[in-house]
Amino acid sequence: MAAAPIGMKRPSGMNRAAIRLAALGTLALTQGGAVLPQRTTVLVDVVGLRSHKGLIQACLTADPVTFPDCEKDPQALHQTVPAASNDVIAFQHVLPGRYAVALFHDENANGRMDKMLMMPREGFGFSRDAPIRFGPPRFSAAAFTLGETQLTTSIRMRYLL
């Protein structure tokens, strides 16, 4: 182990490898001198389930073109949780940006939205309680901006049939 320069004491237990590792960790947090954005969590409180059967299928996307069909967005985050009385869905490690959430209550747990005459038979909802008219809302109506702190939002379920 090399001696510390005169007048400086090496912290106990620190060797060159540990110092290099700490320096690399600091470099990993920066890119081109700028600090990388902090990842955070989006919590979605699901309100108004008509039953606690089945699953809640949810997705978080930043892609206005594919919203609300997140299956077409390879960057979308997906969550599937049991429909229960305390329905909170957590999307973790999300970078700051503009996002929208779409979800549906998969009551029979078959993994898809069931329809009758093109109308959803199962419940659905969108972030910001985006209104539906003659089809799903636009991304801009459901979108919210996520910063570097945790965000909690509520989504009210809608049932047409």
C-alpha positions as CSV (number, residue, x, y, z in Angstrom):
1,M,0.0,0.0,0.0
2,A,1.4,3.4,-1.0
3,A,2.1,6.0,1.6
4,A,-0.2,9.0,1.8
5,P,1.4,12.3,0.8
6,I,3.0,14.3,3.6
7,G,0.5,16.1,5.7
8,M,-2.4,13.9,4.5
9,K,-3.7,10.8,6.2
10,R,-5.3,8.0,4.2
11,P,-8.8,7.2,5.6
12,S,-8.7,4.0,7.5
13,G,-9.7,1.0,5.4
14,M,-9.4,2.9,2.1
15,N,-7.1,1.6,-0.5
16,R,-6.5,2.7,-4.1
17,A,-9.1,0.3,-5.5
18,A,-11.8,1.7,-3.2
19,I,-10.9,5.2,-4.1
20,R,-11.0,4.4,-7.8
21,L,-14.4,2.7,-7.4
22,A,-15.8,5.8,-5.6
23,A,-14.4,8.0,-8.4
24,L,-16.0,5.8,-11.0
25,G,-19.3,5.9,-9.1
26,T,-19.2,9.7,-9.2
27,L,-18.4,9.7,-12.9
28,A,-21.3,7.3,-13.6
29,L,-23.7,9.9,-12.1
30,T,-22.6,12.5,-14.6
31,Q,-22.6,12.5,-18.4
32,G,-20.6,15.2,-20.1
33,G,-20.3,17.1,-16.9
34,A,-24.1,17.2,-16.3
35,V,-25.8,15.3,-13.6
36,L,-28.2,12.6,-14.9
37,P,-31.9,13.1,-13.9
38,Q,-33.1,11.2,-10.8
39,R,-35.5,8.3,-11.5
40,T,-38.7,8.3,-9.4
41,T,-42.0,6.5,-8.9
42,V,-45.5,7.1,-10.3
43,L,-48.2,5.8,-7.9
44,V,-51.6,5.2,-9.4
45,D,-54.6,5.0,-7.1
46,V,-57.4,3.0,-8.8
47,V,-60.8,4.3,-7.8
48,G,-64.3,2.8,-8.4
49,L,-63.8,-0.9,-9.2
50,R,-67.1,-2.6,-9.5
51,S,-65.7,-5.9,-8.2
52,H,-62.4,-7.3,-6.8
53,K,-62.4,-10.1,-9.3
54,G,-59.6,-10.5,-11.8
55,L,-56.7,-8.2,-12.5
56,I,-55.9,-4.6,-13.3
57,Q,-53.7,-4.2,-16.4
58,A,-51.9,-0.8,-16.5
59,C,-49.3,0.8,-18.7
60,L,-47.3,4.1,-18.6
61,T,-46.1,5.5,-21.9
62,A,-44.4,8.7,-23.1
63,D,-45.4,7.9,-26.8
64,P,-48.4,10.0,-28.0
65,V,-48.6,7.9,-31.2
66,T,-49.2,4.5,-29.5
67,F,-51.4,5.8,-26.6
68,P,-53.5,4.1,-25.2
69,D,-52.4,0.9,-26.9
70,C,-49.1,0.5,-25.0
71,E,-48.4,-2.9,-26.6
72,K,-47.1,-1.0,-29.6
73,D,-44.6,1.0,-27.5
74,P,-41.5,-1.0,-26.6
75,Q,-40.5,1.6,-24.0
76,A,-43.8,1.5,-22.1
77,L,-43.9,0.2,-18.6
78,H,-46.5,-2.4,-17.8
79,Q,-48.0,-3.6,-14.5
80,T,-50.5,-6.3,-13.7
81,V,-51.9,-6.5,-10.2
82,P,-54.8,-8.4,-8.6
83,A,-57.9,-6.3,-8.3
84,A,-58.1,-5.8,-4.5
85,S,-59.6,-3.3,-2.1
86,N,-56.3,-1.2,-1.9
87,D,-55.6,-0.8,-5.6
88,V,-52.4,1.2,-5.9
89,I,-50.1,0.5,-8.9
90,A,-46.5,1.6,-8.7
91,F,-44.3,2.3,-11.7
92,Q,-40.8,2.5,-10.4
93,H,-37.5,3.9,-11.8
94,V,-39.2,6.3,-14.2
95,L,-37.2,9.2,-15.7
96,P,-38.7,12.7,-15.7
97,G,-40.8,13.4,-18.7
98,R,-44.3,13.6,-20.0
99,Y,-46.4,10.5,-19.6
100,A,-49.9,9.1,-19.7
101,V,-51.4,6.0,-18.0
102,A,-54.1,3.7,-19.5
103,L,-55.6,0.8,-17.5
104,F,-58.4,-1.7,-17.6
105,H,-60.1,-4.0,-15.2
106,D,-59.5,-7.5,-16.6
107,E,-62.3,-9.1,-14.6
108,N,-62.0,-12.6,-16.1
109,A,-58.1,-12.4,-16.1
110,N,-57.8,-13.4,-19.8
111,G,-55.2,-10.8,-20.5
112,R,-57.3,-8.7,-22.9
113,M,-60.0,-6.1,-23.0
114,D,-63.3,-7.9,-23.8
115,K,-65.7,-6.1,-26.1
116,M,-69.3,-6.4,-27.3
117,L,-70.1,-4.6,-30.6
118,M,-66.9,-2.7,-30.3
119,M,-67.8,-1.4,-26.8
120,P,-65.6,-2.4,-23.8
121,R,-67.3,-4.9,-21.5
122,E,-64.7,-4.3,-18.8
123,G,-63.8,-1.2,-16.9
124,F,-61.1,1.2,-18.1
125,G,-59.5,4.5,-17.1
126,F,-57.0,7.1,-18.1
127,S,-54.7,9.5,-16.2
128,R,-56.0,13.0,-15.5
129,D,-59.5,11.4,-15.9
130,A,-59.2,12.2,-19.6
131,P,-62.7,12.4,-21.2
132,I,-63.8,9.8,-23.7
133,R,-66.0,10.8,-26.6
134,F,-66.1,8.6,-29.7
135,G,-63.1,6.5,-28.7
136,P,-60.2,6.7,-26.3
137,P,-58.8,10.1,-25.4
138,R,-55.7,11.7,-27.0
139,F,-52.4,11.5,-25.3
140,S,-52.5,15.2,-24.7
141,A,-55.7,14.9,-22.6
142,A,-54.2,12.2,-20.4
143,A,-50.6,13.4,-20.2
144,F,-48.9,14.7,-17.0
145,T,-45.4,15.9,-16.4
146,L,-43.2,13.9,-14.1
147,G,-40.3,15.7,-12.3
148,E,-37.7,14.1,-10.1
149,T,-40.1,13.6,-7.1
150,Q,-42.6,10.8,-6.6
151,L,-46.0,11.5,-8.2
152,T,-49.4,10.1,-7.0
153,T,-52.4,10.3,-9.2
154,S,-55.9,8.8,-9.1
155,I,-57.7,7.1,-12.0
156,R,-61.5,6.6,-11.9
157,M,-62.7,3.4,-13.5
158,R,-65.5,3.6,-16.1
159,Y,-67.8,0.8,-17.0
160,L,-70.0,1.2,-20.1
161,L,-71.8,-2.2,-20.0
